[in-house]
Amino acid sequence: MKGVLLKIATCILVSSSLLSSCELFGGGGSDKKGGEVVWRLENERENTVGTQPLIQDQRVYFLQDGQLKAYTLEEGSYLWSRRITQEGDGDYTHKIIHSGDKLFIDHGFRIQAFNKTGGALVWETDITEDAKEVSGIGSPIMSQDEDYLYAGRKGYVLQLRKSDGQIVQRYPLDRLVPNGVTQGSTEPIISPFGDNILYVPTQYYDRTTPGEEEFGANIFAFDARTGEIRWETRVEYKIENHYSEEPGDSLVVSPPIYDIEVTESSIVALQGKSVIVLNRSNGDVRWFKNFPNSGFDVGLDVQKGNIYAASVGNFAYRFDLQTGEVIWQRDITYANTSIPTVQNGRMYFTNSGGGSIWVLDIKDGATIYHERPPNYNKDSFDVYISSLGVGEGYMVNVGSKAVYCLRVP
């Protein structure tokens, strides 16, 4: 009998030790209500990761503490992790790109491919050692077609083969800028319609003329196979000149373009304080809406004839794609710099300026859910930060203190 009791006591001690060393809290999401935290994975240190987690096939992939990690979605069970940087959070890119059995991560100086199953490094391609080429363009997003990745830098865009990481082509961005000025691209997008057109939005700052420094932005349409230019345009518009005392005085401005979406006939761009729609075949501006008290970063989704955008100026919007009519706008209290997800009649995003998750009804912009982490009332530094990963009934966010998995409300 003593032997049996000794074995039971030993098992309890071992189990207790394992649980106390585990970084996972919670687990098992089937009994959780909508909006509730299913599991929480503590950070080793306070993080500021902005990269959007990827949810696929009951797994979630995310960046945490300089590592790329894979966990089961519902239970929060550890699958694998891979260190990708020795210092910092390693979240140069806004988004994890995936295709087949590979995950693709853009670190700025290099691009890597990892195996989804076990996290093995498939290939690694060095891009540059020049910090100027990877700084000053925000957190970029790669795009892809069946065979290639497209990644933007200061001065050029790259086409890389997905199978082995080989750089196949460079698209130089030395056009429509003054001599001595270099422009960069945050989000080159390859056309999803099979016509091999690469759309490249850009931004630059012209310091060549003292006292007349200004921002500028262009959009280029390249033939992705040959690298030839199909069309190019400086994207600019007039706004009211608030510095002038003359009524009706205006300024022509061309702010940086941080986000675009491509539809069958249009290109939708977030540019400065405006939403702009251009003709996809020639770059002509169809319409634009300027919001003096707003301002846009990466916060765009276009679906079924509607534009959804969340701004750094405290509002979320739904526009009519054809006319630019504002169907609704919602005060979201703080600034947004995260990627929104629109699915199942809802708009999901992390209100990064306020550290909370928002879920809006796309019909009228009504608030379905708006919460910070449960521990926020005890620790105001415990907030949601990254763009929100949404899918398969769950939401995943990399916060300042932990990675959170929640049931979709």
N, C-alpha and C positions, 0 to 999 in steps of 0.2 A: 504493500500500500504506500509505504514511504517512497518507493521508487517511482510509482505512478505520479504522486504529488510533486516529486522533484522534477519530473519531465514536464508536467503542466506548468510549474513555476518557471522553468527554463524557457518554454515556448512563449509565455507571457512577456518575459523580459526581452527576448529576441524581437518579438513583434513590436513591443513598445519602443525599443531602440530603433528599429527600422522606420517606424512612423515618425519619431522625433527628428530623424535625419532627412526625411522626405521634404522636398520643397513644394509639393502639391497639397493644396487644401481644397476640400470638397470632392466632387466626383460623382458620376452617375446622374445624368440629366433628365431621365425619364419622368421623375416625380416632381420636377421643378415647374413652376408656373412661368408664363410669359414675362420676360424682363428680369427674371431672377438669375443670380449668378449660379452657374452649374459647378464650375471649378475655377480655382485661382492659383497661379503659379508664381511664387515670389521671385522678384529680381534679386540678384546678388548686390546690386547697387541701384541708386535712382537712375532711371533711364529716360531718355527723350526720343525714343524711336518713333519715326513717322511712317515707316514702311507698312503698307497694308498687308495683314495676314492673308494667306490663301487657304480656302476651304475646298476640299475635293475628296469625294469617295470616303466620307466619314473620317477624314484626317484633316488636321490643320497644320500649316507650315508658317513659321513666324521667326522674326529676329528678336533675340533677347540676350543681353550681356555679351554682345560681340559674337554670338553663335546663331547659326541657322538650326532650328529645332523642328521636330515632327512629333506630334502627339495625336492620340485618338481624339475624335471630336467630342463624343458624348461622355466618355468616362474620364478623359484627361490623362490617359495612360501614356507613359514615356515610350517612344519608339526609337528615336535616334537624335543625336545632335552633332554639329560640325562647327568647330571654331573657324570664323572667317576673318577675324581681326584681333590683334593683341591689345589694341587701345581703342576706346570709344565704343559706340554702338554698331558701327558698320552699316548704317542705314542711308547710304548715299542715295539710293533710289526710292521712289515713292511706292513701288509695287514689285512684287515677286511675279515674274513671268514663268509660265509653264507650258510644256508641250510633250505629249507622249509620256515617257518615263523620266523626263528631265525637269529640273527647276533651274531658272537662270537668274543670276544676281549680278547687278551692275554696281561695282564699287568705285567707279570713277577712273582710277588708275588701271583697273583690270576688270574683266568680266569672267564669271565662272559659271559652270554647269555642274549640277549635282544630281545623283540618282535619287529618285523619289523613295525607293524601297528601303535603302540602307544609308543614304546620305553620302555615298562615296563620291569623291571628286572625279567627274568625267573628263573635263578639260578646263584649262585656265588660259586666258589670253591677255597678255600685257598690252595695254592701249597706249599709255603715255607715262612719262615721268615728270611732265611739266604741269605743275599745280595750276597754272593759269588756264589750262585747257579744261579743267574739271571744276573750277570755282566760278561763282558769280552767275550761274544760270539756274539756281534753285535746285530742287530735287527732281531729276528727270525721270521719264518713264520710257522704257523701250517698247517697241511694237514688233510684230512678227507676222510672217506668212508661213506657208508650209515648210519652207526650207531655210529661211534666214531670219536673223534678228537685225533690228535697226536701232542704233544708239546714237544720241546726240552729244556733241561736245562743243567747246568754244572753237569756232572756225571750220567745223566739218561734221558730217554725219557718217557713221560706219555701217556697212553691211557685213554681217558675220554669218558663216555657215553654222547651223545649229548642230550638225552632227559632230563637228570637231573644233569649232571655235575659230576657224581660219577666217581672217579678214579678206573679203572678196573685193570690196570696192569702197572708195571714199568719195563722198559728195561734198566738194568744197563750198563754203559759204562766203566766198570773197566777192559777192555781188551786191549791188544796191546799197553800198556803204561808202562813206568818204575814205580816202586814202589814209592808212594808218589805224583804221578802226576794225576791230574783230567782233563778229556777232556769233552768238551761240544758239543752240536749239535745245529746248527742254523736252519736246515730245514729237519726234518725227513719226508719222503714221503712214504705214503702207496701206493702200486702198484695199478694203475687204471685198471688192467687187471683181477681182480677177483681171484688172486692166494694167497691173504692174506700175502704178503711179505712186510715188513716194511724196507725201505732203510734209513740208518742213516749216513749221512756224519758228520765228527767230526773235531775238531781242539784242539790243546793243546800246552802248552809251557813248556818245560822241564828245570827246574832250579836245578835239583838234583845234577848235577856235575858242580861246579864252573869253569867258563872259557870255558865250553862246552855247554852252553845253546842253545837250538834249538827248532824250531817249529816242530810239527808233525801233521799228519792227517790220519785218517782211514775211511773206509766205512764198515758198518756192514749190513748184510741182516738177519733180524729176521723173524721167523714165528710169525706173529702178534697175533695168537690165543694162542700159547703155550709159546712164549717168547724164544724159542730155536734158536740158531744161525744156519742159513743155510750156510753162508760163511762170511769170514771177510778178509780184506786186508789193509795193509799199502799202501797208495797211494803216491808214490815217483817217482822222475825222475831225470835225470842228466842234469846239465846245465854247461856252460863254467865257469871256475873259473877265474873271472876277477882280483882276488887278487894274482894270480900266474904268474910268469914270464916264466913258462914252456909252450911251445906251446901244445895245445890240452889238457891241464890239466882241469879236470872237478870236479864238486861237486854233490853229491846226496842230494837232498832237498825234503822236504815234507811240503809245506806251508799249512796254514789253507784252508779248503774248505768252501765257503760261500753260494754256490748255486748249486743245481743239478736239472736235469729234467730226467724223466724216460720214455723211449720208449719201444716198444714191445721187442726189443733185446738189448738195450743199456742203460747205465747211462751216462749222460753228466754232467761234473762237471767243475765249475770255481774254479781254485786253484792257488792262488798266481798270477804269471804272465803267467799261462798256461790254455789252454782249454784241457780237458782230456776226452776221451770216453772209457768206460769199458764195458765188456760183462756183461749183466744183470744176467746171470745164474750162473756165478762163480767169477766175479770181476776182471778178467784178463784185463789188459790195451790193448786196440785195437790200439789207437794212441793218441799222444798228440802234441800240438803246443805251443812252448814257445815264448813269446814276451818280450824281455828284457826291452823295454821302455814302457811297458804297466802295467797291474795289474788289477785284477777283484774282484768285490764285488758282490752284488745281482744285476745281469743285464743280465738274460738269458731267452730265449724262443726257443723252438724247435718245428718246424712244417714242415710236408711234406718233410722230408729228409734234412732239412736245420737247422743250428744252427745260431741264432741271438744273439749277445752279445754286450753290450756297457760297456766300461772299465773305470777304474779310471786313465788310461793312455792316455786319450784323443782320443780314437778311437772307432768307432762302426764297427762291422764285420758281414759278412755272411759267414759261412763255409758249406762245404758239409759234412753231417753227416757220410757218409761211409768212405770217404778218408781223411777228414781234410783239403782239398783244400780250400784256401781263395778265395772265389768268388768275394768279394769286401771288401774294408775297407774305412771308411770315417772319416776324421779328424773332431772331434766334439769340438775342441778348449779347452774345460775344462773337468775335471773329471766327471764321472758318478757313482752314487751310488744308482740308482733308478731301479725299476722293469720296463722292457720294455713290451710293448703290440704289438703283431703282428696280424693284421687283415686287411681284405680288400686290400691286396697288399701293406700295409704300416707298417712301424715300428715306434711306438710312444714311446717317453720317455722324462723325465725331465733331462736336463743336469745340475744336481744339483750343480756342481762346478761353473757353469756360470749363474745359475738362469734363464734358458730359457727352452722353449719347442721345441723339435725337432720332425719332421716328415720326414722319409726317404722313398723313393721308394725301395721296397725290390728287385726289378729286378737288379738294378745297384747301389743302395746306394745314388742316387741323392737326393739332399735336396728339399723337397716340402715345408717345413715350418720351420722357425727358428726365434723365437721371445721371448723377455722378456715381462713382463706386460706393458701395454700402459703408465703407470705412471712412468716407470723406468727412463726416461730421466729427470724427475723432482725430483725423489727420488730414488737414487741408492740402497737403502735398500729394495725397493719394488721388490721382485724377487719371482720366482716360486721355491718351495722347495720339496714338497712331490713327491713320485712316482705318475705318471699320471694315473688317472682313465679315461678309454676310453670306450664308448659304446653308442649305440642308436643315433649316430650322434653328440655326444658331447664329450668334454674333460673337466675334473674337476681337479683342483690342489689346494692344501692348501699352500698358499704362506706365506711370512714373514709378510705381512700387511693385507692380505685378502684371502678369498677363491674365486677362479675364475672359472666360467663356460664359455667355449668357444665353438663355432661351430667347428666341425671337418673340416679342410681345404680340 
